[in-house]
Amino acid sequence: MRRSTRRDDPQRLRAFFSVAAVLLPVLCLVLASCSGDSLEGPYTHSSLEGIWSGADGLAWAVGMDGWQSVVLRAEGQAWTDEELLPGELLLDVSGRSADEVYAIGRRDPEDASPDVILMHWDGQGWSPFAEGLATSLTEVWCGPDSALILAGRGGRAQHWEAVLDASDSTVSRRWVVRASGTGQDLLDLWGAADDDVFAVGRGGAIVHFDGQAWSTLESDTTLSLHGICGRSGDDVYAVGEQGLILHYDGFVWTPQDSLTAATLLAVWAAPDGTAFAAGHDGTILHHDGQAWVLQREGRDEDLVAIGGRSGDDVWVVGRRYGAVVLDGMILHWDGAGWTRLDIPLSQAGGKGRVTAPR
């Protein structure tokens, strides 16, 4: 199944974490002093940024815990944690099968121009995949056949492709930079096929790859679009600022009534004709095949990515704000309601711990 993911400006999020790392311990000491009680740690600032769910029953969620990478895996409904190299920020994840999954992030968040790192899961473990990536790439999409596409700031698009070497007539796979048709930051990727790929971004940017080249599509908006997903090339949703939802029928993008003014960060289209959208303030919308219905809102949460296996088996990930914490979180939809799983993560390192639903 497909997944959709979007993230706020990574620089803004990392800046928040840098400040939080200094202020949270101080705030905790003040609260403890005022109450006369001791406060149990750790005091966390973590976030889940991307999710991908496969047809084989597996799901992967990635994010950050301070400057420590976070990787969680679900088989059925049980989430477990996975080791990954320390010091990375993982921003997005996409896969093709149980033994071919990719996660993109930053190698060194302290660097003004940090290296992009792409990690590959081969069914046994994670390892770095292919050097030579452009800077400021934040999105990854893995096509159903062989496509692997990255995108990010300034409209950058980079493809992993088979290239013919004219000198000896050999073919090898390497990164190819392709003009996307926009200079706007690209915030999400989704494709119906290797030659039918969409990307959305700031300023209402929508671009399409037909297997040969990228071209721009008219969105009729200047609002930033943060998420995109669909069921086919002529049944696609894009979501963004001020509750904007657009639907593409293969010819034009048409606005739909979302019933919210909250910025929407992600959308996922289920095979059964339903769809889900999520975003700021813990907002979740459900499209029942006829119209969008507001299911959830008014919470101190940013819900930034959605993945699912069916219309009654959907995951939403993001972060929850508290007095002394910024906690990564997972919500699950079973067709009847949403269940929250808390994921307390330690900035000092170590693995995430998934507690029982409540």
C-alpha positions as a LaTeX table, in Angstrom:
\begin{tabular}{lrrr}
\hline
Residue & $x$ (\AA) & $y$ (\AA) & $z$ (\AA) \\
\hline
Met1 & 0.00 & 0.00 & 0.00 \\
Arg2 & 1.05 & 3.60 & $-0.44$ \\
Arg3 & 1.93 & 6.07 & 2.18 \\
Ser4 & 2.03 & 9.82 & 2.43 \\
Thr5 & 4.29 & 11.92 & 4.41 \\
Arg6 & 5.07 & 15.58 & 4.89 \\
Arg7 & 7.13 & 17.53 & 7.30 \\
Asp8 & 7.31 & 21.07 & 8.54 \\
Asp9 & 10.50 & 22.97 & 7.76 \\
Pro10 & 13.25 & 20.64 & 9.11 \\
Gln11 & 15.39 & 23.65 & 10.03 \\
Arg12 & 12.56 & 25.02 & 12.21 \\
Leu13 & 12.05 & 21.67 & 13.89 \\
Arg14 & 15.76 & 21.21 & 14.56 \\
Ala15 & 15.97 & 24.75 & 15.94 \\
Phe16 & 13.14 & 23.91 & 18.33 \\
Phe17 & 14.97 & 20.80 & 19.49 \\
Ser18 & 18.20 & 22.75 & 20.05 \\
Val19 & 16.43 & 25.26 & 22.29 \\
Ala20 & 14.45 & 22.52 & 24.02 \\
Ala21 & 17.61 & 20.60 & 24.86 \\
Val22 & 18.75 & 23.57 & 26.95 \\
Leu23 & 15.44 & 24.79 & 28.39 \\
Leu24 & 13.65 & 21.55 & 29.25 \\
Pro25 & 16.03 & 20.42 & 32.02 \\
Val26 & 15.93 & 23.92 & 33.52 \\
Leu27 & 12.12 & 23.99 & 33.38 \\
Cys28 & 11.94 & 20.59 & 35.03 \\
Leu29 & 14.16 & 21.77 & 37.91 \\
Val30 & 11.97 & 24.85 & 38.39 \\
Leu31 & 8.78 & 22.77 & 38.43 \\
Ala32 & 10.27 & 20.32 & 40.88 \\
Ser33 & 11.43 & 23.14 & 43.13 \\
Cys34 & 8.02 & 24.82 & 43.10 \\
Ser35 & 6.09 & 21.62 & 43.77 \\
Gly36 & 8.48 & 20.20 & 46.31 \\
Asp37 & 8.39 & 16.89 & 44.41 \\
Ser38 & 10.95 & 15.14 & 42.30 \\
Leu39 & 10.11 & 14.77 & 38.61 \\
Glu40 & 10.97 & 11.51 & 36.89 \\
Gly41 & 12.98 & 11.74 & 33.66 \\
Pro42 & 13.91 & 11.53 & 30.95 \\
Tyr43 & 12.46 & 14.81 & 29.61 \\
Thr44 & 12.10 & 14.18 & 25.94 \\
His45 & 11.89 & 16.05 & 22.67 \\
Ser46 & 11.19 & 13.55 & 19.92 \\
Ser47 & 9.07 & 13.28 & 16.80 \\
Leu48 & 7.98 & 10.71 & 14.25 \\
Glu49 & 8.20 & 12.16 & 10.75 \\
Gly50 & 7.35 & 9.45 & 8.24 \\
Ile51 & 5.57 & 6.13 & 7.84 \\
Trp52 & 5.29 & 3.49 & 5.12 \\
Ser53 & 3.00 & 0.48 & 5.20 \\
Gly54 & 3.40 & $-2.49$ & 2.87 \\
Ala55 & 0.92 & $-5.02$ & 1.58 \\
Asp56 & 2.87 & $-7.77$ & 3.38 \\
Gly57 & 1.63 & $-6.55$ & 6.77 \\
Leu58 & 4.77 & $-4.65$ & 7.70 \\
Ala59 & 4.89 & $-0.95$ & 8.55 \\
Trp60 & 7.87 & 1.30 & 9.26 \\
Ala61 & 7.91 & 4.64 & 11.10 \\
Val62 & 10.95 & 6.92 & 11.29 \\
Gly63 & 11.82 & 10.15 & 13.04 \\
Met64 & 14.14 & 11.74 & 15.55 \\
Asp65 & 14.87 & 11.75 & 19.25 \\
Gly66 & 16.98 & 14.81 & 19.87 \\
Trp67 & 19.81 & 14.00 & 17.44 \\
Gln68 & 19.23 & 10.24 & 17.66 \\
Ser69 & 17.48 & 8.42 & 14.84 \\
Val70 & 14.23 & 6.60 & 15.57 \\
Val71 & 13.10 & 3.55 & 13.59 \\
Leu72 & 10.03 & 1.52 & 14.55 \\
Arg73 & 8.62 & $-1.53$ & 12.78 \\
Ala74 & 5.17 & $-3.09$ & 13.03 \\
Glu75 & 4.20 & $-6.64$ & 12.11 \\
Gly76 & 0.44 & $-6.81$ & 12.38 \\
Gln77 & $-0.45$ & $-4.45$ & 15.25 \\
Ala78 & 2.69 & $-4.92$ & 17.38 \\
Trp79 & 5.37 & $-2.21$ & 17.10 \\
Thr80 & 9.02 & $-2.96$ & 17.86 \\
Asp81 & 12.12 & $-0.80$ & 17.71 \\
Glu82 & 15.13 & $-1.18$ & 15.41 \\
Glu83 & 18.71 & $-0.02$ & 15.79 \\
Leu84 & 20.14 & 2.49 & 13.32 \\
Leu85 & 23.32 & 4.53 & 13.14 \\
Pro86 & 23.42 & 7.26 & 15.84 \\
Gly87 & 23.48 & 10.97 & 15.10 \\
Glu88 & 21.01 & 10.91 & 12.21 \\
Leu89 & 17.66 & 12.61 & 11.71 \\
Leu90 & 15.28 & 10.48 & 9.67 \\
Leu91 & 12.64 & 12.45 & 7.80 \\
Asp92 & 10.89 & 10.05 & 5.45 \\
Val93 & 10.53 & 6.36 & 4.59 \\
Ser94 & 9.27 & 4.42 & 1.58 \\
Gly95 & 9.48 & 0.83 & 0.42 \\
Arg96 & 8.76 & $-1.71$ & $-2.28$ \\
Ser97 & 8.65 & $-4.96$ & $-0.29$ \\
Ala98 & 9.51 & $-6.49$ & 3.07 \\
Asp99 & 13.20 & $-6.56$ & 2.12 \\
Glu100 & 13.49 & $-3.26$ & 0.24 \\
Val101 & 12.80 & $-0.16$ & 2.32 \\
Tyr102 & 14.54 & 3.24 & 2.23 \\
Ala103 & 14.77 & 5.98 & 4.87 \\
Ile104 & 16.16 & 9.44 & 4.19 \\
Gly105 & 17.60 & 11.89 & 6.69 \\
Arg106 & 20.52 & 14.07 & 7.72 \\
Arg107 & 23.92 & 12.77 & 8.77 \\
Asp108 & 25.08 & 15.73 & 10.87 \\
Pro109 & 22.49 & 18.24 & 12.12 \\
Glu110 & 25.19 & 20.53 & 13.54 \\
Asp111 & 26.60 & 21.20 & 10.06 \\
Ala112 & 25.26 & 24.29 & 8.28 \\
Ser113 & 25.00 & 22.19 & 5.11 \\
Pro114 & 24.56 & 18.64 & 6.43 \\
Asp115 & 25.03 & 15.58 & 4.26 \\
Val116 & 21.91 & 13.76 & 3.21 \\
Ile117 & 21.97 & 10.08 & 4.09 \\
Leu118 & 19.84 & 7.36 & 2.54 \\
Met119 & 19.52 & 4.11 & 4.50 \\
His120 & 18.46 & 0.80 & 2.96 \\
Trp121 & 16.75 & $-2.16$ & 4.66 \\
Asp122 & 17.42 & $-5.47$ & 2.89 \\
Gly123 & 15.34 & $-7.70$ & 5.14 \\
Gln124 & 18.24 & $-8.35$ & 7.49 \\
Gly125 & 19.53 & $-4.93$ & 8.52 \\
Trp126 & 20.01 & $-1.27$ & 7.66 \\
Ser127 & 23.03 & 0.09 & 5.77 \\
Pro128 & 23.92 & 3.34 & 3.92 \\
Phe129 & 22.83 & 3.30 & 0.29 \\
Ala130 & 24.80 & 4.95 & $-2.54$ \\
Glu131 & 26.76 & 8.13 & $-1.89$ \\
Gly132 & 26.61 & 11.19 & $-4.13$ \\
Leu133 & 23.36 & 12.70 & $-2.93$ \\
Ala134 & 22.57 & 16.39 & $-3.33$ \\
Thr135 & 22.13 & 18.47 & $-0.19$ \\
Ser136 & 18.70 & 19.43 & 1.18 \\
Leu137 & 16.87 & 16.31 & 0.04 \\
Thr138 & 14.11 & 15.37 & 2.49 \\
Glu139 & 11.63 & 13.11 & 0.63 \\
Val140 & 11.95 & 9.57 & $-0.74$ \\
Trp141 & 9.58 & 7.54 & $-2.93$ \\
Cys142 & 10.15 & 3.94 & $-3.96$ \\
Gly143 & 8.14 & 2.87 & $-7.01$ \\
Pro144 & 6.47 & $-0.52$ & $-7.49$ \\
Asp145 & 9.02 & $-1.66$ & $-10.11$ \\
Ser146 & 12.47 & $-0.06$ & $-9.96$ \\
Ala147 & 12.06 & 3.70 & $-9.47$ \\
Leu148 & 13.74 & 5.41 & $-6.53$ \\
Ile149 & 13.23 & 9.19 & $-6.42$ \\
Leu150 & 14.37 & 11.81 & $-3.90$ \\
Ala151 & 13.20 & 15.43 & $-3.64$ \\
Gly152 & 13.55 & 18.45 & $-1.39$ \\
Arg153 & 14.49 & 22.08 & $-1.10$ \\
Gly154 & 14.66 & 24.32 & $-4.14$ \\
Gly155 & 12.74 & 21.84 & $-6.28$ \\
Arg156 & 15.59 & 19.33 & $-6.27$ \\
Ala157 & 14.80 & 15.92 & $-7.74$ \\
Gln158 & 17.28 & 13.06 & $-7.91$ \\
His159 & 16.64 & 9.64 & $-9.51$ \\
Trp160 & 18.43 & 6.29 & $-9.10$ \\
Glu161 & 18.64 & 5.11 & $-12.72$ \\
Ala162 & 20.36 & 2.72 & $-15.07$ \\
Val163 & 22.85 & 4.74 & $-17.15$ \\
Leu164 & 24.74 & 3.60 & $-20.25$ \\
Asp165 & 28.47 & 4.30 & $-20.26$ \\
Ala166 & 29.26 & 5.15 & $-23.89$ \\
Ser167 & 32.97 & 4.41 & $-23.44$ \\
Asp168 & 32.54 & 0.68 & $-22.81$ \\
Ser169 & 28.80 & 0.13 & $-23.44$ \\
Thr170 & 28.21 & $-1.02$ & $-19.87$ \\
Val171 & 25.12 & $-0.14$ & $-17.87$ \\
Ser172 & 25.29 & 0.83 & $-14.22$ \\
Arg173 & 22.89 & 2.42 & $-11.77$ \\
Arg174 & 23.71 & 5.88 & $-10.46$ \\
Trp175 & 22.09 & 9.09 & $-9.25$ \\
Val176 & 20.76 & 11.39 & $-11.98$ \\
Val177 & 19.65 & 14.94 & $-11.20$ \\
Arg178 & 16.53 & 15.95 & $-13.12$ \\
Ala179 & 14.96 & 19.41 & $-13.43$ \\
Ser180 & 11.64 & 19.27 & $-11.59$ \\
Gly181 & 10.15 & 22.33 & $-13.24$ \\
Thr182 & 9.91 & 24.35 & $-10.02$ \\
Gly183 & 12.24 & 26.19 & $-7.69$ \\
Gln184 & 9.86 & 25.76 & $-4.76$ \\
Asp185 & 10.70 & 23.39 & $-1.91$ \\
Leu186 & 9.14 & 19.99 & $-2.58$ \\
Leu187 & 7.51 & 18.55 & 0.55 \\
Asp188 & 6.07 & 15.20 & $-0.53$ \\
Leu189 & 6.22 & 12.55 & $-3.28$ \\
Trp190 & 3.74 & 9.90 & $-4.38$ \\
Gly191 & 3.34 & 7.84 & $-7.52$ \\
Ala192 & 0.79 & 5.52 & $-9.10$ \\
Ala193 & 3.58 & 3.92 & $-11.15$ \\
Asp194 & 7.26 & 4.42 & $-11.92$ \\
Asp195 & 6.25 & 6.67 & $-14.84$ \\
Asp196 & 3.36 & 8.44 & $-13.07$ \\
Val197 & 4.80 & 10.35 & $-10.09$ \\
Phe198 & 3.61 & 13.54 & $-8.39$ \\
Ala199 & 5.36 & 15.97 & $-6.04$ \\
Val200 & 3.91 & 18.94 & $-4.14$ \\
Gly201 & 5.48 & 21.86 & $-2.30$ \\
Arg202 & 5.50 & 25.44 & $-1.24$ \\
Gly203 & 3.57 & 28.12 & $-3.09$ \\
Gly204 & 1.05 & 25.60 & $-4.43$ \\
Ala205 & 3.68 & 23.81 & $-6.49$ \\
Ile206 & 2.62 & 20.53 & $-8.13$ \\
Val207 & 4.90 & 18.72 & $-10.58$ \\
His208 & 4.51 & 15.41 & $-12.44$ \\
Phe209 & 7.05 & 12.88 & $-13.75$ \\
Asp210 & 6.00 & 10.78 & $-16.75$ \\
Gly211 & 9.02 & 8.49 & $-16.82$ \\
Gln212 & 11.01 & 10.87 & $-19.04$ \\
Ala213 & 10.75 & 14.37 & $-17.56$ \\
Trp214 & 9.07 & 16.47 & $-14.89$ \\
Ser215 & 6.42 & 19.05 & $-15.83$ \\
Thr216 & 4.38 & 21.54 & $-13.81$ \\
Leu217 & 0.64 & 21.19 & $-13.14$ \\
Glu218 & $-1.65$ & 24.14 & $-12.40$ \\
Ser219 & $-2.96$ & 24.07 & $-8.82$ \\
Asp220 & $-4.73$ & 27.47 & $-8.82$ \\
Thr221 & $-3.38$ & 28.20 & $-5.33$ \\
Thr222 & $-0.34$ & 29.84 & $-3.76$ \\
Leu223 & $-0.88$ & 28.04 & $-0.46$ \\
Ser224 & 1.79 & 25.50 & 0.39 \\
Leu225 & 0.91 & 21.87 & $-0.23$ \\
His226 & 2.40 & 19.43 & 2.28 \\
Gly227 & 1.05 & 16.01 & 1.33 \\
Ile228 & $-0.03$ & 13.99 & $-1.69$ \\
Cys229 & $-1.43$ & 10.48 & $-2.23$ \\
Gly230 & $-3.87$ & 8.69 & $-4.49$ \\
Arg231 & $-5.21$ & 5.41 & $-5.82$ \\
Ser232 & $-4.33$ & 5.99 & $-9.48$ \\
Gly233 & $-2.98$ & 8.74 & $-11.72$ \\
Asp234 & $-6.49$ & 10.15 & $-12.15$ \\
Asp235 & $-7.59$ & 9.88 & $-8.51$ \\
Val236 & $-5.13$ & 11.90 & $-6.40$ \\
Tyr237 & $-5.43$ & 14.11 & $-3.30$ \\
Ala238 & $-3.15$ & 16.97 & $-2.23$ \\
Val239 & $-3.45$ & 18.79 & 1.11 \\
Gly240 & $-1.92$ & 21.91 & 2.64 \\
Glu241 & $-2.31$ & 25.19 & 4.43 \\
Gln242 & $-5.63$ & 26.52 & 5.77 \\
Gly243 & $-7.29$ & 23.12 & 5.46 \\
Leu244 & $-6.81$ & 23.05 & 1.68 \\
Ile245 & $-7.70$ & 19.76 & $-0.03$ \\
Leu246 & $-7.38$ & 19.37 & $-3.80$ \\
His247 & $-8.51$ & 16.38 & $-5.87$ \\
Tyr248 & $-7.07$ & 15.51 & $-9.29$ \\
Asp249 & $-9.15$ & 13.59 & $-11.86$ \\
Gly250 & $-6.41$ & 13.33 & $-14.46$ \\
Phe251 & $-7.24$ & 16.74 & $-15.95$ \\
Val252 & $-7.70$ & 19.42 & $-13.27$ \\
Trp253 & $-7.19$ & 19.95 & $-9.55$ \\
Thr254 & $-10.47$ & 20.79 & $-7.78$ \\
Pro255 & $-10.81$ & 22.13 & $-4.19$ \\
Gln256 & $-12.91$ & 20.09 & $-1.76$ \\
Asp257 & $-14.63$ & 21.18 & 1.45 \\
Ser258 & $-12.42$ & 20.07 & 4.34 \\
Leu259 & $-14.43$ & 21.50 & 7.30 \\
Thr260 & $-11.22$ & 22.81 & 8.92 \\
Ala261 & $-8.83$ & 25.75 & 8.70 \\
Ala262 & $-5.96$ & 23.78 & 10.25 \\
Thr263 & $-2.89$ & 23.18 & 8.09 \\
Leu264 & $-3.05$ & 19.63 & 6.75 \\
Leu265 & 0.29 & 17.87 & 6.55 \\
Ala266 & $-0.52$ & 14.42 & 5.15 \\
Val267 & $-3.10$ & 12.48 & 3.18 \\
Trp268 & $-3.58$ & 8.78 & 2.43 \\
Ala269 & $-6.02$ & 7.21 & $-0.01$ \\
Ala270 & $-7.29$ & 3.73 & 0.87 \\
Pro271 & $-7.98$ & 1.10 & $-1.80$ \\
Asp272 & $-11.68$ & 0.96 & $-0.84$ \\
Gly273 & $-12.34$ & 4.53 & $-2.03$ \\
Thr274 & $-12.01$ & 6.22 & 1.36 \\
Ala275 & $-9.22$ & 8.62 & 2.40 \\
Phe276 & $-7.69$ & 10.22 & 5.47 \\
Ala277 & $-6.00$ & 13.60 & 6.01 \\
Ala278 & $-4.19$ & 14.88 & 9.12 \\
Gly279 & $-2.27$ & 17.91 & 10.33 \\
His280 & $-1.87$ & 20.59 & 12.96 \\
Asp281 & $-3.90$ & 20.63 & 16.20 \\
Gly282 & $-4.32$ & 16.86 & 16.07 \\
Thr283 & $-6.72$ & 17.27 & 13.14 \\
Ile284 & $-7.89$ & 14.12 & 11.34 \\
Leu285 & $-10.39$ & 14.04 & 8.48 \\
His286 & $-12.00$ & 10.97 & 6.91 \\
His287 & $-13.44$ & 10.83 & 3.39 \\
Asp288 & $-16.19$ & 8.21 & 3.31 \\
Gly289 & $-16.36$ & 8.11 & $-0.48$ \\
Gln290 & $-18.84$ & 10.99 & $-0.62$ \\
Ala291 & $-17.51$ & 13.84 & 1.54 \\
Trp292 & $-14.90$ & 14.72 & 4.15 \\
Val293 & $-15.89$ & 14.26 & 7.82 \\
Leu294 & $-13.99$ & 15.87 & 10.70 \\
Gln295 & $-13.05$ & 13.12 & 13.18 \\
Arg296 & $-10.60$ & 14.82 & 15.52 \\
Glu297 & $-9.24$ & 18.34 & 16.29 \\
Gly298 & $-8.21$ & 20.83 & 18.99 \\
Arg299 & $-5.22$ & 18.99 & 20.46 \\
Asp300 & $-1.60$ & 19.96 & 21.10 \\
Glu301 & $-0.33$ & 17.67 & 18.36 \\
Asp302 & 1.15 & 17.80 & 14.88 \\
Leu303 & 0.17 & 14.75 & 12.84 \\
Val304 & 2.63 & 14.64 & 9.97 \\
Ala305 & 2.37 & 11.32 & 8.12 \\
Ile306 & $-0.20$ & 8.62 & 7.32 \\
Gly307 & 0.16 & 5.04 & 6.13 \\
Gly308 & $-2.25$ & 2.16 & 5.93 \\
Arg309 & $-3.08$ & $-1.30$ & 4.68 \\
Ser310 & $-6.84$ & $-0.84$ & 4.25 \\
Gly311 & $-9.65$ & 1.56 & 5.06 \\
Asp312 & $-9.93$ & 0.08 & 8.56 \\
Asp313 & $-6.20$ & $-0.35$ & 9.29 \\
Val314 & $-4.53$ & 3.07 & 9.19 \\
Trp315 & $-1.59$ & 4.59 & 11.10 \\
Val316 & $-0.93$ & 8.29 & 11.76 \\
Val317 & 2.37 & 9.48 & 13.26 \\
Gly318 & 3.62 & 12.80 & 14.55 \\
Arg319 & 4.41 & 14.58 & 17.81 \\
Arg320 & 2.55 & 15.64 & 20.92 \\
Tyr321 & 3.37 & 18.81 & 22.86 \\
Gly322 & 3.43 & 18.89 & 26.67 \\
Ala323 & 4.71 & 21.07 & 29.50 \\
Val324 & 8.15 & 19.50 & 29.49 \\
Val325 & 8.03 & 17.10 & 26.54 \\
Leu326 & 7.69 & 16.88 & 22.80 \\
Asp327 & 6.84 & 13.21 & 22.30 \\
Gly328 & 6.65 & 11.14 & 19.17 \\
Met329 & 3.26 & 9.49 & 18.84 \\
Ile330 & 1.31 & 6.90 & 16.84 \\
Leu331 & $-2.46$ & 6.70 & 16.31 \\
His332 & $-4.27$ & 3.68 & 14.83 \\
Trp333 & $-7.67$ & 3.56 & 13.10 \\
Asp334 & $-9.50$ & 0.20 & 13.16 \\
Gly335 & $-12.65$ & 1.30 & 11.33 \\
Ala336 & $-14.46$ & 2.27 & 14.52 \\
Gly337 & $-12.16$ & 4.71 & 16.31 \\
Trp338 & $-8.66$ & 6.01 & 16.88 \\
Thr339 & $-6.34$ & 4.46 & 19.49 \\
Arg340 & $-3.22$ & 6.25 & 20.71 \\
Leu341 & 0.06 & 4.51 & 21.44 \\
Asp342 & 2.52 & 6.53 & 23.51 \\
Ile343 & 6.17 & 6.30 & 22.50 \\
Pro344 & 8.40 & 7.81 & 25.22 \\
Leu345 & 11.88 & 8.27 & 23.76 \\
Ser346 & 15.09 & 9.17 & 25.56 \\
Gln347 & 17.21 & 11.96 & 24.08 \\
Ala348 & 20.23 & 10.36 & 25.70 \\
Gly349 & 19.98 & 7.54 & 23.20 \\
Gly350 & 18.59 & 4.06 & 23.51 \\
Lys351 & 15.54 & 2.68 & 21.83 \\
Gly352 & 11.93 & 3.80 & 21.78 \\
Arg353 & 9.51 & 2.04 & 24.09 \\
Val354 & 5.97 & 1.44 & 22.86 \\
Thr355 & 3.44 & 1.25 & 25.68 \\
Ala356 & 0.03 & $-0.39$ & 25.64 \\
Pro357 & $-2.78$ & 1.45 & 23.80 \\
Arg358 & $-5.22$ & 3.44 & 25.88 \\
\hline
\end{tabular}
